[in-house]
Amino acid sequence: MWVVKIGGSLSHEPALRHWLTELAEVGGGRVVIVPGGGDFMDKVRHYQAEWRLSELAAHNMGLLAIAQYAVLMQGLVPELVLASSEAKILRALRDGHVAVWVPTALMRDTPDAMSNWDTASDLLAAWLSTMLNAERLTLVKSCPIDPAQPLESLASDGVIDRRFVGYVSDANYVVELFNKDSVELMRDRLLNMPAAWAGDEAGGVAR
C-alpha cells in the first residue's frame, strides 16, 4: 500500500486533476490519497486569529478543511472513494479502488498531543502511513524539489512540516517528495514496480 499526500498548494493547479486521474487509473487497490489543507486551511487560520479560537477548535476546523479538499478531489474524479476510517480505507482497496482519506475521525472533544498547529497534513499523512503499515509515503508538492536536499533542510525551508522529520525518522516505510510535474514518473512506478518495492530510485527526495 502506498500513501500519496497531495498538497493543498495544488488545489488551483491543473496538475491536480492529472494526478487524481492517473492515480485512479493505475493505483486501484494500492493507493490511499491524503489531501492537504490549501486555502480551506488558510480560512481556519484567519478565523482563529479573528476570533481568538482555541487550538482545539482550530484543530477540528482544520480537519474539516482537509475533508473539504477530499470532497473536491472526489468531485473532480468520481472514481475515487472517500474513506473516513481504516476499515473504510481497506474496504475501498479490497474493492480495487483508490481511497481518499477524510480525517474527521480525528476530531477531538478535549485537547491532546495532535490538536495543535504542529500537526499539519504532512504529519497526518505520516501518521496514517504508520497506522496502515504502508510501504511508501509520497508527498506531492507544487514547488521544485531538489533530490539532493535532505528532509531536515526541506523542513527548515518550510516545504514540509517541522515535526514530520522526527516522526518518520524510524518509519518502516520509504518517504519521498515529488514535484507536481512528476505524475508520469509515479504512473510508471505504479505500473512497473512490484508491490514489495525494492530500491529508492531517483524522482524526488527519498529517505
C-alpha positions as CSV (number, residue, x, y, z in Angstrom):
1,M,0.0,0.0,0.0
2,W,1.2,3.5,-0.9
3,V,0.1,6.7,0.7
4,V,0.2,9.7,-1.6
5,K,-0.3,13.1,0.1
6,I,-1.3,15.8,-2.4
7,G,-0.5,19.2,-1.0
8,G,-3.1,22.0,-0.8
9,S,-0.8,24.1,-3.0
10,L,-2.1,22.0,-5.9
11,S,-5.8,22.9,-5.2
12,H,-5.9,25.5,-8.0
13,E,-3.4,23.8,-10.3
14,P,-4.4,21.9,-13.5
15,A,-1.9,19.2,-12.3
16,L,-4.3,18.3,-9.5
17,R,-6.8,16.7,-12.0
18,H,-3.9,15.0,-13.8
19,W,-2.6,13.4,-10.5
20,L,-6.0,12.3,-9.4
21,T,-6.9,10.8,-12.8
22,E,-3.7,8.9,-13.1
23,L,-3.8,7.6,-9.6
24,A,-7.4,6.4,-10.1
25,E,-6.5,4.7,-13.3
26,V,-3.4,2.8,-12.2
27,G,-3.4,2.9,-8.4
28,G,-6.6,0.9,-7.7
29,G,-6.3,-1.4,-4.7
30,R,-2.9,0.1,-3.7
31,V,-3.1,3.8,-3.2
32,V,-4.6,6.0,-0.4
33,I,-4.6,9.7,-1.1
34,V,-4.2,12.2,1.8
35,P,-5.4,15.7,1.0
36,G,-3.6,18.8,2.2
37,G,-5.4,21.8,3.6
38,G,-4.9,24.5,0.9
39,D,-6.8,27.7,1.2
40,F,-9.5,25.8,3.1
41,M,-6.9,25.7,5.9
42,D,-6.0,29.3,5.4
43,K,-9.6,30.3,6.2
44,V,-9.3,28.4,9.5
45,R,-6.1,30.3,10.4
46,H,-7.9,33.6,9.5
47,Y,-10.9,32.7,11.8
48,Q,-8.7,31.6,14.6
49,A,-6.8,34.9,14.5
50,E,-10.0,37.0,14.2
51,W,-12.0,35.2,17.0
52,R,-9.0,34.0,19.1
53,L,-10.3,30.5,18.9
54,S,-8.6,27.7,20.9
55,E,-6.1,25.3,19.4
56,L,-8.7,22.6,19.8
57,A,-11.4,24.4,17.8
58,A,-8.8,25.3,15.1
59,H,-7.7,21.6,15.0
60,N,-11.3,20.4,14.5
61,M,-11.9,23.1,11.9
62,G,-8.6,22.1,10.2
63,L,-9.7,18.5,9.8
64,L,-12.9,19.7,8.2
65,A,-10.8,21.8,5.9
66,I,-8.9,18.7,4.8
67,A,-12.3,16.9,4.4
68,Q,-13.4,19.7,2.0
69,Y,-10.3,19.2,-0.1
70,A,-11.1,15.4,-0.1
71,V,-14.6,16.1,-1.3
72,L,-13.2,18.4,-4.0
73,M,-10.9,15.6,-5.2
74,Q,-13.7,13.1,-5.4
75,G,-15.8,15.7,-7.2
76,L,-13.1,16.0,-9.9
77,V,-12.6,12.2,-10.2
78,P,-15.8,10.4,-9.1
79,E,-14.0,7.0,-9.2
80,L,-12.1,7.9,-6.1
81,V,-13.7,6.6,-2.8
82,L,-14.0,8.8,0.3
83,A,-13.0,6.9,3.4
84,S,-13.1,8.2,7.0
85,S,-11.7,5.2,8.8
86,E,-9.2,2.4,8.5
87,A,-11.9,-0.1,7.8
88,K,-13.4,2.0,5.0
89,I,-10.0,2.6,3.5
90,L,-9.2,-1.1,3.5
91,R,-12.6,-1.9,2.1
92,A,-12.1,0.6,-0.8
93,L,-8.7,-1.0,-1.6
94,R,-10.1,-4.5,-1.5
95,D,-12.7,-3.4,-4.0
96,G,-10.0,-2.2,-6.3
97,H,-10.4,1.5,-5.8
98,V,-8.2,4.4,-4.7
99,A,-9.3,5.8,-1.3
100,V,-9.2,9.4,-0.3
101,W,-8.8,9.9,3.4
102,V,-11.4,12.1,5.2
103,P,-9.8,12.6,8.7
104,T,-12.9,13.6,10.6
105,A,-12.5,10.7,13.0
106,L,-9.5,12.6,14.5
107,M,-11.8,15.4,15.7
108,R,-11.5,15.8,19.4
109,D,-13.7,16.8,22.4
110,T,-10.6,17.6,24.6
111,P,-7.1,18.7,23.6
112,D,-4.4,16.0,23.1
113,A,-0.9,15.9,21.5
114,M,-2.3,16.1,18.0
115,S,-4.7,19.0,18.4
116,N,-2.4,21.9,17.5
117,W,-0.9,23.6,14.5
118,D,2.2,21.4,14.8
119,T,0.1,18.6,13.5
120,A,-0.3,19.6,9.9
121,S,-1.3,17.5,6.9
122,D,2.2,16.1,6.1
123,L,2.4,14.7,9.7
124,L,-1.1,13.4,9.4
125,A,-0.1,11.5,6.2
126,A,2.9,10.0,8.1
127,W,0.6,9.0,11.0
128,L,-1.8,7.3,8.6
129,S,1.1,5.5,6.8
130,T,2.2,4.1,10.2
131,M,-1.4,3.1,11.1
132,L,-1.9,1.3,7.7
133,N,1.6,-0.2,7.7
134,A,2.2,1.4,4.3
135,E,5.2,0.5,2.1
136,R,5.8,4.1,0.9
137,L,4.7,7.7,1.6
138,T,5.0,10.2,-1.2
139,L,4.4,13.9,-0.6
140,V,3.4,15.8,-3.8
141,K,4.4,19.5,-3.7
142,S,3.9,22.3,-6.2
143,C,7.4,23.8,-5.6
144,P,10.6,22.5,-7.2
145,I,12.2,19.6,-5.3
146,D,15.9,19.1,-5.2
147,P,16.6,15.4,-4.9
148,A,19.8,16.0,-3.1
149,Q,18.2,18.2,-0.3
150,P,17.7,16.3,2.9
151,L,14.4,16.2,4.7
152,E,15.8,18.4,7.6
153,S,16.6,21.1,5.1
154,L,13.2,20.9,3.5
155,A,11.6,21.3,6.9
156,S,13.8,24.4,7.6
157,D,12.7,25.9,4.2
158,G,9.0,25.3,5.1
159,V,8.5,22.7,2.3
160,I,7.4,20.0,4.8
161,D,6.1,20.2,8.4
162,R,8.8,20.6,11.0
163,R,7.5,17.7,13.2
164,F,7.3,15.4,10.1
165,V,11.1,14.7,10.0
166,G,11.3,13.4,13.6
167,Y,8.1,11.3,13.1
168,V,9.4,9.4,10.1
169,S,13.0,9.0,11.2
170,D,12.3,5.5,12.4
171,A,9.5,4.7,10.0
172,N,9.3,1.3,8.3
173,Y,8.2,2.9,5.0
174,V,10.1,4.9,2.4
175,V,9.4,8.6,2.3
176,E,9.9,10.7,-0.8
177,L,8.9,14.0,-2.3
178,F,7.6,14.6,-5.8
179,N,7.1,17.8,-7.7
180,K,3.7,18.4,-9.2
181,D,5.1,17.7,-12.7
182,S,6.3,14.2,-11.8
183,V,2.9,12.5,-12.3
184,E,4.2,10.4,-15.2
185,L,7.0,9.0,-13.1
186,M,4.5,8.0,-10.4
187,R,2.4,6.3,-13.1
188,D,5.3,4.4,-14.4
189,R,6.3,3.2,-11.0
190,L,2.7,2.0,-10.2
191,L,2.6,0.1,-13.4
192,N,6.0,-1.4,-13.3
193,M,7.1,-1.9,-9.7
194,P,6.2,-4.9,-7.7
195,A,4.1,-4.4,-4.5
196,A,7.2,-5.1,-2.4
197,W,9.2,-2.2,-3.8
198,A,12.9,-2.6,-3.7
199,G,15.3,0.3,-4.2
200,D,15.0,4.1,-3.9
201,E,15.4,5.3,-7.5
202,A,15.6,9.0,-8.3
203,G,12.4,11.1,-8.7
204,G,12.3,13.0,-5.5
205,V,13.8,13.3,-2.1
206,A,13.8,9.8,-0.6
207,R,14.7,8.5,2.9
